[in-house]
Amino acid sequence: MPFAMYEALTGNSVIIEVLSKIGPTYFEMNMEPRLGLERVQGPFPHPIHFGVFVWSIVGVVYYVIGYGLSKISRFLRTSAIAALGLLSLSSGPMVSVMAQINIIAWDRVFNSVKSRWKILLVLSILGYIIIDILSNRTPFHVIIEYLAFNKHTAYNRIRIWEFGTASILNNPVFGIGLNEWARPSWMSRSADMFWIVPAMRHGVPVWILWFALFFSVFLGVAYRRTTDERIIWYRTGYLVTMFGLFMSGWTVHYWDIAYVYFLFLFSSGIWFLDWDGVSEETGVTTESSRSRINYSRFPMRESRRSEVFQNSKHTNLSKANLETRTINEKANPHTG
């Protein structure tokens, strides 16, 4: 946070400057200031990735780091992260933080309603339909234009979607590879939309595989039944964060370090799928176990702990008897 605030005021990335003395680093981006501030790049190749990184962890800050804390403490921590991400001055990642904050607010207000997520899904679909009916633009156009810091950014996102999807439809099987995609000459070659780039390059089959991978894990974790309060909070934080990254993937392209970070964060929650129901604090089984993992980051079960203790106790007694017998034999060489 102090590094980001200094960079927003001066335009100098302390992190990149220091690390450049040790080895190769990213170049500092000399971009036009917005709202009287410099766009913070941090240790990333672009300010937009600084926004992606900081805003992506709103969900896990509230539900994971904030677990067991007071409401005020959770609110302050989450607000600090949300405010820090603003220093990127990027409208693309803003989709992520807005989606996460809305979901957190919905979850906290309607926490006692069991079907709150189904209700939210229905209301979201109805909202989409209403915007589509009342507006002369598509809901996608409306959302992009209202979130963008300037009209040029919004217009560019819309054109990326139009020409990017046209490229997919024109090359549905194998894509265009690493070749240039068809677009007007005045458009940048950058396709700031992560979820359409794989299909543009490699065709619709890769598109299908990507969504199958993401939702197989996301929905699998969402429907994983558990009664452990800590795990429920952790799972919710993971899902909120991943949903935010999914949404911002329609306005931001994850490349280089951001791509690695996205895959790391996505994979970090797969343990929910085979969690064996052992409480992290007590080591007591809180629900029926589907599988037994001998080597895991969780403490062993109480039954297993007792078994190991008994075996250890038996082994220690055997060693003690052996040592006693050895001492007696040395004292009386004619024994045996």
Secondary structure as GFF3:
##gff-version 3
##sequence-region A 1 336
A	DSSP	alpha_helix	2	10	.	.	.	ID=ss1
A	DSSP	alpha_helix	14	19	.	.	.	ID=ss2
A	DSSP	alpha_helix	47	56	.	.	.	ID=ss3
A	DSSP	alpha_helix	58	60	.	.	.	ID=ss4
A	DSSP	pi_helix	61	65	.	.	.	ID=ss5
A	DSSP	alpha_helix	71	85	.	.	.	ID=ss6
A	DSSP	three_ten_helix	86	88	.	.	.	ID=ss7
A	DSSP	alpha_helix	94	109	.	.	.	ID=ss8
A	DSSP	alpha_helix	116	134	.	.	.	ID=ss9
A	DSSP	alpha_helix	139	147	.	.	.	ID=ss10
A	DSSP	alpha_helix	151	170	.	.	.	ID=ss11
A	DSSP	alpha_helix	197	202	.	.	.	ID=ss12
A	DSSP	alpha_helix	204	222	.	.	.	ID=ss13
A	DSSP	alpha_helix	229	248	.	.	.	ID=ss14
A	DSSP	alpha_helix	257	267	.	.	.	ID=ss15
A	DSSP	three_ten_helix	270	274	.	.	.	ID=ss16
A	DSSP	alpha_helix	302	331	.	.	.	ID=ss17
###
